[in-house]
Amino acid sequence: MREPRIDYAAVFQALPGMVALLTPELVYADANEDFQRLAGRTREQLVGRYIFDVFPENPNDPAAAGRRETQASMLRVVATGERDTMALLRYDIEDPERPGRWEEHYWSPVNAPVLDAEGRVVLIVHRVEEITELMRARGGPGGDTDRARVLEAELYTRARELQEVNDRLRKAHARDREVALALQAAMLPSPGPTGRHGAAVRYRPAVGALNVCGDWYDLVDLPGESLAVAVGDVVGHGLAAACAMGQLRSALSAACRVTDGPAEALEALGLYARSVEGAESTTVVTTFIDWDDHTITYSCAGHPPPVLVHPDGTAAFLDQATDPPLSARPEHLPRPQAQTPFTEGATLVMYTDGLIERRTEDIDTGLARLTESLTRHRHADPEILADALLADLLPPAGNTDDTALVVIRL
């Protein structure tokens, strides 16, 4: 039996009740017919506009808090990836046909995330129940005053209960975040000794209560004048991702010490990852730096490629040995590796996707921004260069994904 073809755009428009879609920047992406009708705005007046440009706060009410509470709720959804149910809210709306005239409105909103395949918030579903008439019915002509008061009291009680539940959840999430950060801090090492060569490492957690992820880095001294450097990213958030990260980092550190190259180390890690809950689809890149031969041997499992910046400012991505993430194949296959020479004074930079990826940009834009910043700051020592990269590439208000960064002066 053939499955019916569903026109989801038509379903969205026909949904009963007010429903709008907003981007993480709180810009309207769409609004259904009930939202347009009850809010008194056309789709053209909504789509592409910042929510509080369309619905500013009532300037005649000094106690108005609708904008602040709505904005806080939506930003919590973006930061945590969790649904947020708001308490009963008064938010007046300006009459579009009579500017300066504000109409009293009461709303019961719920904000929910739409996540992409990597668990990032790409849209906010803003569902609103319009209860203004219920609030006005109290004492209104012909209204059932007693019944309206009972309904109002019940609604208020339920709203307060939901608000308390949200507060408890936020506190629990904050505790989970603190534990995950402490766990990561304990497992992420300081740069190991690299002889006369300089190294800098950085880790920046994501903003929000739940978005602590499983990013890691490691530096391992190898026999002779060699150094192994690894950077990885576990899919998921919170304590589970942090725990999986710790197991994988330790396993790769051991594998680098006993294998003949990064490809063999990643093969061993891939076999181990099959027994670690939450390790599926982890991305990682490993490099073996040989100071005597002036070569970098590398292998990549689905991770953004390292960048080698030469002393003259030219930059090359080490992308000739790229393979799928850990456990992405049903069967075990050897992983590729490649080798490239370097000259003294070059810089190797390894990082996780939080440094370069933005929801509204193509990945090539982030990579271009990275190479431009590296070229501009290439003469800075590793510590200063690492800070400059974070300042140039991360949003001022913080990123919604973790970022790990390693800078090695060769």
Secondary structure, DSSP 8 states (H G I E B T S, - for coil): -------HHHHHHH-SSEEEEE-TTSBEEEE-HHHHHHHT--HHHHTTSBHHHHS---TT-TT--HHHHHHHHHHHHHHH-S-EE---EE--EE-TTSTT-EE--EEEEEEEEEE-TTS-EEEEEEEEEE-HHHHHTTT-TT--HHHHHHHHHHHHHHHHHHHHHHHHHHHHHHHHHHHHHHHHHHHS------TT--EEEEEE--SSSS---EEEEEEEEETTTEEEEEEEEESS-HHHHHHHHHHHHHHHHHHHHHSSSHHHHHHHHHHHHTTSTT-TT-EEEEEEEETTTTEEEEEEES----EEE-TTS-EEE--SSEE--TT-SSS------EEEE--TT-EEEEE-GGGT--TTS-HHHHHHHHHHHHHHTTTS-HHHHHHHHHHHHS-TT--SS-EEEEEEE-
